[in-house]
Structure formats: C-alpha cells, structure tokens
Amino acid sequence: MPNFLARIVAWITAGYPEGVPGPDRVPLLALLRRRLTDDEVTAVAHTLIDRGEFDHVDIAVMITSIIDDMPDSADIERVRARLDGHDWPLDDRRGPGEDG
C-alpha cells in the first residue's frame, strides 16, 4: 500500500481508535470517495477488512448503499467532524514526492 493510503488508514484509526461503528461506515466511504479514486477507496477498504474493521459483506452492503442511496449530508458531516481533528487534512491528497 502506498504511503499516502497508509496515512489515510492511520487517520481513520486515529479518529476511530475503537473501530468504525456501523452508522459511520457508509458516510466514511462516501467521504473518502469525494477525495480518492475508486481504486484508492477499494485499497483502503481492503486494509480495513484485514484489520477487522469491516468484513466483505459490510463492504458489499456499503457499496450498494452508496450507489443506490447516498448518505445524507448530516451523516457525512458527523464523520468529517470526527476525523477533522486528526493529522491528515481532508483537502491535502498527497504529500511532496508521493505519487499514489
């Protein structure tokens, strides 16, 4: 996993040290999709699966939810607010010298 994506996983872990609760999972992926490519979101999701945050069924349900019915803006803002106080800024996609 590129350093950039590893930093995102660390950022999520910092914001949710006890794990991402069910109600925040779909808005989290929706928030990531605003800043990352689909392949990058998939890589992050697979890393979270490996860490035990989600399972494959969770991911399939979340993807379907995002495609069929985006979470409302209040849910996305709740997740953004929880993660915003940590080191990785939402609008800074990559650091110097990082290509993906």
Secondary structure, 3 states (H helix, E strand, C coil): CCHHHHHHHHHHHHHCCCCCCHHHHHHHHHHHHHHCCHHHHHHHHHHHHHCCCCCHHHHHHHHHHHHHCCCCHHHHHHHHHHHHCCCCCCCCCCCCCCCC
